[in-house]
Amino acid sequence: MAKMGRPRLENPRSERIFIRLTKDEHTDVREYAANHNLTITQIFVQGFKKLREQENEEQNG
């Protein structure tokens, strides 16, 4: 019988970044995630994309 389960992702998130936060920063991030129905990873990825967009806008305009 063939194995069953979740299909493999085309581009899985396999890389890790470790950061240190203060207790207050950690609390703020967790609260923001809970209030906006996001994961902590989603928050940081979206924040990084936003920073890159701003940088591109500054360079182009």
PDB file of N, CA, C and O in Angstrom:
ATOM      1  N   MET A   1       0.843  -1.174   0.000  1.00  0.00           N
ATOM      2  CA  MET A   1       0.000   0.000   0.000  1.00  0.00           C
ATOM      3  C   MET A   1       0.895   1.246   0.000  1.00  0.00           C
ATOM      4  O   MET A   1       1.928   1.276   0.669  1.00  0.00           O
ATOM      5  N   ALA A   2       0.493   2.257  -0.745  1.00  0.00           N
ATOM      6  CA  ALA A   2       1.269   3.493  -0.855  1.00  0.00           C
ATOM      7  C   ALA A   2       1.149   4.309   0.419  1.00  0.00           C
ATOM      8  O   ALA A   2       0.131   4.283   1.110  1.00  0.00           O
ATOM      9  N   LYS A   3       2.234   5.041   0.712  1.00  0.00           N
ATOM     10  CA  LYS A   3       2.208   5.931   1.866  1.00  0.00           C
ATOM     11  C   LYS A   3       1.225   7.063   1.619  1.00  0.00           C
ATOM     12  O   LYS A   3       1.105   7.572   0.505  1.00  0.00           O
ATOM     13  N   MET A   4       0.535   7.440   2.664  1.00  0.00           N
ATOM     14  CA  MET A   4      -0.398   8.556   2.546  1.00  0.00           C
ATOM     15  C   MET A   4      -0.016   9.606   3.579  1.00  0.00           C
ATOM     16  O   MET A   4       0.607   9.298   4.595  1.00  0.00           O
ATOM     17  N   GLY A   5      -0.384  10.803   3.316  1.00  0.00           N
ATOM     18  CA  GLY A   5      -0.077  11.881   4.241  1.00  0.00           C
ATOM     19  C   GLY A   5      -0.158  13.205   3.525  1.00  0.00           C
ATOM     20  O   GLY A   5      -0.734  13.320   2.443  1.00  0.00           O
ATOM     21  N   ARG A   6       0.422  14.185   4.141  1.00  0.00           N
ATOM     22  CA  ARG A   6       0.407  15.517   3.548  1.00  0.00           C
ATOM     23  C   ARG A   6       1.316  15.553   2.329  1.00  0.00           C
ATOM     24  O   ARG A   6       2.401  14.972   2.338  1.00  0.00           O
ATOM     25  N   PRO A   7       0.870  16.237   1.281  1.00  0.00           N
ATOM     26  CA  PRO A   7       1.755  16.376   0.114  1.00  0.00           C
ATOM     27  C   PRO A   7       2.944  17.260   0.462  1.00  0.00           C
ATOM     28  O   PRO A   7       2.842  18.167   1.288  1.00  0.00           O
ATOM     29  N   ARG A   8       4.051  16.987  -0.172  1.00  0.00           N
ATOM     30  CA  ARG A   8       5.249  17.788   0.070  1.00  0.00           C
ATOM     31  C   ARG A   8       5.073  19.185  -0.509  1.00  0.00           C
ATOM     32  O   ARG A   8       4.481  19.365  -1.573  1.00  0.00           O
ATOM     33  N   LEU A   9       5.599  20.169   0.214  1.00  0.00           N
ATOM     34  CA  LEU A   9       5.541  21.542  -0.259  1.00  0.00           C
ATOM     35  C   LEU A   9       6.589  21.759  -1.334  1.00  0.00           C
ATOM     36  O   LEU A   9       7.646  21.129  -1.326  1.00  0.00           O
ATOM     37  N   GLU A  10       6.284  22.653  -2.254  1.00  0.00           N
ATOM     38  CA  GLU A  10       7.225  22.971  -3.316  1.00  0.00           C
ATOM     39  C   GLU A  10       8.464  23.683  -2.766  1.00  0.00           C
ATOM     40  O   GLU A  10       9.584  23.433  -3.212  1.00  0.00           O
ATOM     41  N   ASN A  11       8.245  24.573  -1.791  1.00  0.00           N
ATOM     42  CA  ASN A  11       9.348  25.325  -1.201  1.00  0.00           C
ATOM     43  C   ASN A  11       9.172  25.331   0.328  1.00  0.00           C
ATOM     44  O   ASN A  11       8.733  26.330   0.898  1.00  0.00           O
ATOM     45  N   PRO A  12       9.512  24.223   0.983  1.00  0.00           N
ATOM     46  CA  PRO A  12       9.270  24.132   2.424  1.00  0.00           C
ATOM     47  C   PRO A  12      10.170  25.081   3.212  1.00  0.00           C
ATOM     48  O   PRO A  12      11.275  25.413   2.782  1.00  0.00           O
ATOM     49  N   ARG A  13       9.683  25.506   4.360  1.00  0.00           N
ATOM     50  CA  ARG A  13      10.471  26.372   5.235  1.00  0.00           C
ATOM     51  C   ARG A  13      11.375  25.475   6.078  1.00  0.00           C
ATOM     52  O   ARG A  13      10.963  24.956   7.115  1.00  0.00           O
ATOM     53  N   SER A  14      12.585  25.307   5.628  1.00  0.00           N
ATOM     54  CA  SER A  14      13.511  24.419   6.324  1.00  0.00           C
ATOM     55  C   SER A  14      14.645  25.172   7.019  1.00  0.00           C
ATOM     56  O   SER A  14      15.364  24.597   7.836  1.00  0.00           O
ATOM     57  N   GLU A  15      14.805  26.446   6.699  1.00  0.00           N
ATOM     58  CA  GLU A  15      15.886  27.238   7.296  1.00  0.00           C
ATOM     59  C   GLU A  15      15.387  27.883   8.581  1.00  0.00           C
ATOM     60  O   GLU A  15      14.204  28.196   8.713  1.00  0.00           O
ATOM     61  N   ARG A  16      16.302  28.077   9.524  1.00  0.00           N
ATOM     62  CA  ARG A  16      15.931  28.642  10.815  1.00  0.00           C
ATOM     63  C   ARG A  16      16.769  29.875  11.122  1.00  0.00           C
ATOM     64  O   ARG A  16      17.933  29.979  10.734  1.00  0.00           O
ATOM     65  N   ILE A  17      16.142  30.795  11.825  1.00  0.00           N
ATOM     66  CA  ILE A  17      16.825  31.973  12.348  1.00  0.00           C
ATOM     67  C   ILE A  17      16.477  32.034  13.828  1.00  0.00           C
ATOM     68  O   ILE A  17      15.314  31.901  14.206  1.00  0.00           O
ATOM     69  N   PHE A  18      17.470  32.232  14.643  1.00  0.00           N
ATOM     70  CA  PHE A  18      17.249  32.344  16.077  1.00  0.00           C
ATOM     71  C   PHE A  18      17.534  33.780  16.502  1.00  0.00           C
ATOM     72  O   PHE A  18      18.576  34.345  16.169  1.00  0.00           O
ATOM     73  N   ILE A  19      16.598  34.357  17.236  1.00  0.00           N
ATOM     74  CA  ILE A  19      16.784  35.723  17.727  1.00  0.00           C
ATOM     75  C   ILE A  19      16.469  35.756  19.217  1.00  0.00           C
ATOM     76  O   ILE A  19      15.741  34.912  19.740  1.00  0.00           O
ATOM     77  N   ARG A  20      17.030  36.738  19.874  1.00  0.00           N
ATOM     78  CA  ARG A  20      16.744  36.937  21.291  1.00  0.00           C
ATOM     79  C   ARG A  20      15.849  38.156  21.420  1.00  0.00           C
ATOM     80  O   ARG A  20      16.065  39.176  20.766  1.00  0.00           O
ATOM     81  N   LEU A  21      14.844  38.036  22.273  1.00  0.00           N
ATOM     82  CA  LEU A  21      13.936  39.123  22.546  1.00  0.00           C
ATOM     83  C   LEU A  21      13.865  39.338  24.049  1.00  0.00           C
ATOM     84  O   LEU A  21      14.110  38.424  24.837  1.00  0.00           O
ATOM     85  N   THR A  22      13.524  40.563  24.431  1.00  0.00           N
ATOM     86  CA  THR A  22      13.233  40.790  25.837  1.00  0.00           C
ATOM     87  C   THR A  22      11.868  40.169  26.137  1.00  0.00           C
ATOM     88  O   THR A  22      11.119  39.834  25.219  1.00  0.00           O
ATOM     89  N   LYS A  23      11.554  40.019  27.405  1.00  0.00           N
ATOM     90  CA  LYS A  23      10.239  39.481  27.761  1.00  0.00           C
ATOM     91  C   LYS A  23       9.129  40.364  27.215  1.00  0.00           C
ATOM     92  O   LYS A  23       8.113  39.865  26.732  1.00  0.00           O
ATOM     93  N   ASP A  24       9.324  41.688  27.293  1.00  0.00           N
ATOM     94  CA  ASP A  24       8.315  42.618  26.785  1.00  0.00           C
ATOM     95  C   ASP A  24       8.145  42.487  25.276  1.00  0.00           C
ATOM     96  O   ASP A  24       7.019  42.467  24.780  1.00  0.00           O
ATOM     97  N   GLU A  25       9.259  42.397  24.536  1.00  0.00           N
ATOM     98  CA  GLU A  25       9.182  42.237  23.083  1.00  0.00           C
ATOM     99  C   GLU A  25       8.471  40.935  22.736  1.00  0.00           C
ATOM    100  O   GLU A  25       7.628  40.901  21.840  1.00  0.00           O
ATOM    101  N   HIS A  26       8.814  39.868  23.444  1.00  0.00           N
ATOM    102  CA  HIS A  26       8.203  38.563  23.187  1.00  0.00           C
ATOM    103  C   HIS A  26       6.699  38.614  23.445  1.00  0.00           C
ATOM    104  O   HIS A  26       5.908  38.084  22.665  1.00  0.00           O
ATOM    105  N   THR A  27       6.317  39.250  24.536  1.00  0.00           N
ATOM    106  CA  THR A  27       4.899  39.402  24.859  1.00  0.00           C
ATOM    107  C   THR A  27       4.186  40.202  23.776  1.00  0.00           C
ATOM    108  O   THR A  27       3.097  39.828  23.340  1.00  0.00           O
ATOM    109  N   ASP A  28       4.798  41.304  23.340  1.00  0.00           N
ATOM    110  CA  ASP A  28       4.204  42.129  22.287  1.00  0.00           C
ATOM    111  C   ASP A  28       4.003  41.333  20.998  1.00  0.00           C
ATOM    112  O   ASP A  28       2.949  41.423  20.368  1.00  0.00           O
ATOM    113  N   VAL A  29       5.005  40.561  20.611  1.00  0.00           N
ATOM    114  CA  VAL A  29       4.914  39.769  19.376  1.00  0.00           C
ATOM    115  C   VAL A  29       3.819  38.715  19.494  1.00  0.00           C
ATOM    116  O   VAL A  29       3.018  38.545  18.575  1.00  0.00           O
ATOM    117  N   ARG A  30       3.784  38.011  20.614  1.00  0.00           N
ATOM    118  CA  ARG A  30       2.761  36.981  20.802  1.00  0.00           C
ATOM    119  C   ARG A  30       1.357  37.569  20.817  1.00  0.00           C
ATOM    120  O   ARG A  30       0.436  36.998  20.232  1.00  0.00           O
ATOM    121  N   GLU A  31       1.191  38.711  21.484  1.00  0.00           N
ATOM    122  CA  GLU A  31      -0.119  39.360  21.523  1.00  0.00           C
ATOM    123  C   GLU A  31      -0.543  39.828  20.135  1.00  0.00           C
ATOM    124  O   GLU A  31      -1.699  39.666  19.742  1.00  0.00           O
ATOM    125  N   TYR A  32       0.400  40.410  19.396  1.00  0.00           N
ATOM    126  CA  TYR A  32       0.094  40.862  18.042  1.00  0.00           C
ATOM    127  C   TYR A  32      -0.333  39.672  17.183  1.00  0.00           C
ATOM    128  O   TYR A  32      -1.313  39.753  16.442  1.00  0.00           O
ATOM    129  N   ALA A  33       0.398  38.581  17.286  1.00  0.00           N
ATOM    130  CA  ALA A  33       0.069  37.384  16.509  1.00  0.00           C
ATOM    131  C   ALA A  33      -1.330  36.882  16.854  1.00  0.00           C
ATOM    132  O   ALA A  33      -2.118  36.566  15.963  1.00  0.00           O
ATOM    133  N   ALA A  34      -1.628  36.811  18.118  1.00  0.00           N
ATOM    134  CA  ALA A  34      -2.940  36.314  18.546  1.00  0.00           C
ATOM    135  C   ALA A  34      -4.057  37.254  18.085  1.00  0.00           C
ATOM    136  O   ALA A  34      -5.098  36.799  17.609  1.00  0.00           O
ATOM    137  N   ASN A  35      -3.840  38.551  18.226  1.00  0.00           N
ATOM    138  CA  ASN A  35      -4.864  39.530  17.852  1.00  0.00           C
ATOM    139  C   ASN A  35      -5.113  39.608  16.354  1.00  0.00           C
ATOM    140  O   ASN A  35      -6.199  39.998  15.925  1.00  0.00           O
ATOM    141  N   HIS A  36      -4.117  39.241  15.556  1.00  0.00           N
ATOM    142  CA  HIS A  36      -4.243  39.334  14.099  1.00  0.00           C
ATOM    143  C   HIS A  36      -4.332  37.957  13.427  1.00  0.00           C
ATOM    144  O   HIS A  36      -4.271  37.851  12.202  1.00  0.00           O
ATOM    145  N   ASN A  37      -4.474  36.917  14.237  1.00  0.00           N
ATOM    146  CA  ASN A  37      -4.610  35.547  13.729  1.00  0.00           C
ATOM    147  C   ASN A  37      -3.449  35.179  12.787  1.00  0.00           C
ATOM    148  O   ASN A  37      -3.663  34.633  11.705  1.00  0.00           O
ATOM    149  N   LEU A  38      -2.237  35.483  13.214  1.00  0.00           N
ATOM    150  CA  LEU A  38      -1.024  35.189  12.453  1.00  0.00           C
ATOM    151  C   LEU A  38      -0.083  34.356  13.313  1.00  0.00           C
ATOM    152  O   LEU A  38      -0.209  34.309  14.537  1.00  0.00           O
ATOM    153  N   THR A  39       0.860  33.700  12.645  1.00  0.00           N
ATOM    154  CA  THR A  39       1.927  33.038  13.376  1.00  0.00           C
ATOM    155  C   THR A  39       3.070  34.036  13.545  1.00  0.00           C
ATOM    156  O   THR A  39       3.129  35.053  12.855  1.00  0.00           O
ATOM    157  N   ILE A  40       3.958  33.736  14.454  1.00  0.00           N
ATOM    158  CA  ILE A  40       5.122  34.601  14.655  1.00  0.00           C
ATOM    159  C   ILE A  40       5.966  34.625  13.380  1.00  0.00           C
ATOM    160  O   ILE A  40       6.502  35.672  13.014  1.00  0.00           O
ATOM    161  N   THR A  41       6.086  33.502  12.715  1.00  0.00           N
ATOM    162  CA  THR A  41       6.826  33.459  11.454  1.00  0.00           C
ATOM    163  C   THR A  41       6.196  34.390  10.433  1.00  0.00           C
ATOM    164  O   THR A  41       6.903  35.135   9.755  1.00  0.00           O
ATOM    165  N   GLN A  42       4.877  34.356  10.316  1.00  0.00           N
ATOM    166  CA  GLN A  42       4.193  35.228   9.357  1.00  0.00           C
ATOM    167  C   GLN A  42       4.457  36.696   9.666  1.00  0.00           C
ATOM    168  O   GLN A  42       4.655  37.493   8.749  1.00  0.00           O
ATOM    169  N   ILE A  43       4.463  37.059  10.931  1.00  0.00           N
ATOM    170  CA  ILE A  43       4.718  38.445  11.319  1.00  0.00           C
ATOM    171  C   ILE A  43       6.093  38.893  10.842  1.00  0.00           C
ATOM    172  O   ILE A  43       6.224  39.957  10.236  1.00  0.00           O
ATOM    173  N   PHE A  44       7.117  38.090  11.110  1.00  0.00           N
ATOM    174  CA  PHE A  44       8.474  38.492  10.744  1.00  0.00           C
ATOM    175  C   PHE A  44       8.690  38.464   9.233  1.00  0.00           C
ATOM    176  O   PHE A  44       9.382  39.333   8.701  1.00  0.00           O
ATOM    177  N   VAL A  45       8.119  37.497   8.534  1.00  0.00           N
ATOM    178  CA  VAL A  45       8.256  37.440   7.074  1.00  0.00           C
ATOM    179  C   VAL A  45       7.562  38.637   6.438  1.00  0.00           C
ATOM    180  O   VAL A  45       8.121  39.275   5.546  1.00  0.00           O
ATOM    181  N   GLN A  46       6.340  38.951   6.891  1.00  0.00           N
ATOM    182  CA  GLN A  46       5.625  40.103   6.347  1.00  0.00           C
ATOM    183  C   GLN A  46       6.347  41.405   6.665  1.00  0.00           C
ATOM    184  O   GLN A  46       6.396  42.307   5.829  1.00  0.00           O
ATOM    185  N   GLY A  47       6.904  41.509   7.857  1.00  0.00           N
ATOM    186  CA  GLY A  47       7.660  42.700   8.228  1.00  0.00           C
ATOM    187  C   GLY A  47       8.887  42.880   7.357  1.00  0.00           C
ATOM    188  O   GLY A  47       9.195  43.995   6.936  1.00  0.00           O
ATOM    189  N   PHE A  48       9.587  41.798   7.084  1.00  0.00           N
ATOM    190  CA  PHE A  48      10.768  41.856   6.221  1.00  0.00           C
ATOM    191  C   PHE A  48      10.379  42.282   4.807  1.00  0.00           C
ATOM    192  O   PHE A  48      11.051  43.114   4.197  1.00  0.00           O
ATOM    193  N   LYS A  49       9.295  41.710   4.292  1.00  0.00           N
ATOM    194  CA  LYS A  49       8.842  42.083   2.946  1.00  0.00           C
ATOM    195  C   LYS A  49       8.486  43.569   2.894  1.00  0.00           C
ATOM    196  O   LYS A  49       8.791  44.251   1.915  1.00  0.00           O
ATOM    197  N   LYS A  50       7.842  44.065   3.950  1.00  0.00           N
ATOM    198  CA  LYS A  50       7.467  45.469   4.002  1.00  0.00           C
ATOM    199  C   LYS A  50       8.708  46.364   4.006  1.00  0.00           C
ATOM    200  O   LYS A  50       8.731  47.389   3.324  1.00  0.00           O
ATOM    201  N   LEU A  51       9.724  45.989   4.756  1.00  0.00           N
ATOM    202  CA  LEU A  51      10.969  46.755   4.777  1.00  0.00           C
ATOM    203  C   LEU A  51      11.619  46.788   3.399  1.00  0.00           C
ATOM    204  O   LEU A  51      12.126  47.827   2.974  1.00  0.00           O
ATOM    205  N   ARG A  52      11.606  45.656   2.702  1.00  0.00           N
ATOM    206  CA  ARG A  52      12.191  45.613   1.351  1.00  0.00           C
ATOM    207  C   ARG A  52      11.405  46.475   0.381  1.00  0.00           C
ATOM    208  O   ARG A  52      11.988  47.146  -0.472  1.00  0.00           O
ATOM    209  N   GLU A  53      10.062  46.462   0.509  1.00  0.00           N
ATOM    210  CA  GLU A  53       9.227  47.307  -0.347  1.00  0.00           C
ATOM    211  C   GLU A  53       9.549  48.781  -0.113  1.00  0.00           C
ATOM    212  O   GLU A  53       9.687  49.549  -1.066  1.00  0.00           O
ATOM    213  N   GLN A  54       9.667  49.173   1.146  1.00  0.00           N
ATOM    214  CA  GLN A  54       9.987  50.560   1.474  1.00  0.00           C
ATOM    215  C   GLN A  54      11.348  50.949   0.913  1.00  0.00           C
ATOM    216  O   GLN A  54      11.521  52.049   0.388  1.00  0.00           O
ATOM    217  N   GLU A  55      12.308  50.044   1.026  1.00  0.00           N
ATOM    218  CA  GLU A  55      13.648  50.310   0.501  1.00  0.00           C
ATOM    219  C   GLU A  55      13.600  50.498  -1.006  1.00  0.00           C
ATOM    220  O   GLU A  55      14.242  51.403  -1.538  1.00  0.00           O
ATOM    221  N   ASN A  56      12.846  49.652  -1.699  1.00  0.00           N
ATOM    222  CA  ASN A  56      12.731  49.771  -3.157  1.00  0.00           C
ATOM    223  C   ASN A  56      12.049  51.073  -3.552  1.00  0.00           C
ATOM    224  O   ASN A  56      12.447  51.712  -4.526  1.00  0.00           O
ATOM    225  N   GLU A  57      11.019  51.474  -2.799  1.00  0.00           N
ATOM    226  CA  GLU A  57      10.341  52.734  -3.074  1.00  0.00           C
ATOM    227  C   GLU A  57      11.290  53.914  -2.899  1.00  0.00           C
ATOM    228  O   GLU A  57      11.267  54.847  -3.702  1.00  0.00           O
ATOM    229  N   GLU A  58      12.118  53.888  -1.868  1.00  0.00           N
ATOM    230  CA  GLU A  58      13.075  54.971  -1.625  1.00  0.00           C
ATOM    231  C   GLU A  58      14.102  55.037  -2.734  1.00  0.00           C
ATOM    232  O   GLU A  58      14.510  56.128  -3.133  1.00  0.00           O
ATOM    233  N   GLN A  59      14.530  53.889  -3.240  1.00  0.00           N
ATOM    234  CA  GLN A  59      15.531  53.868  -4.306  1.00  0.00           C
ATOM    235  C   GLN A  59      14.947  54.295  -5.638  1.00  0.00           C
ATOM    236  O   GLN A  59      15.645  54.887  -6.460  1.00  0.00           O
ATOM    237  N   ASN A  60      13.672  54.001  -5.861  1.00  0.00           N
ATOM    238  CA  ASN A  60      13.059  54.297  -7.157  1.00  0.00           C
ATOM    239  C   ASN A  60      12.299  55.620  -7.178  1.00  0.00           C
ATOM    240  O   ASN A  60      11.856  56.060  -8.239  1.00  0.00           O
ATOM    241  N   GLY A  61      12.151  56.232  -6.070  1.00  0.00           N
ATOM    242  CA  GLY A  61      11.311  57.391  -6.190  1.00  0.00           C
ATOM    243  C   GLY A  61      11.551  58.512  -5.323  1.00  0.00           C
ATOM    244  O   GLY A  61      10.846  59.518  -5.406  1.00  0.00           O
TER     245      GLY A  61
END
